[in-house]
Amino acid sequence: MNKAIKTVLLITGILLLLFGIYSLVIPETQISIGNLKLIKVHDNSSSYLTIGIGFLAVVLSLIKGKS
């Protein structure tokens, strides 16, 4: 693979991994007005997908080409 493509895949993969982990870890949305408490629970499936795609991009960027 071309060195530029590997660099782009590595940077994209790292950014996707960081964003996926961040979106997985951020707390759920909470709104409290007086005695009324509204809590929205986040669905983590998109975070897992983002982490998986980021991991795949990092692995693809580290694969060596033909010698």
BELQUI-V983289 format. One record per run of one state. SS is the DSSP state (alpha for helix, beta for strand, coil for the rest). FROM is the first residue (numbers start at 1). LEN is the number of residues. If there is no record, write none. Layout:
[[SS	FROM	LEN] [SS	FROM	LEN]]
This chain:
[[coil	1	2] [alpha	3	23] [coil	26	3] [beta	29	5] [coil	34	2] [beta	36	5] [coil	41	4] [alpha	45	18] [coil	63	5]]
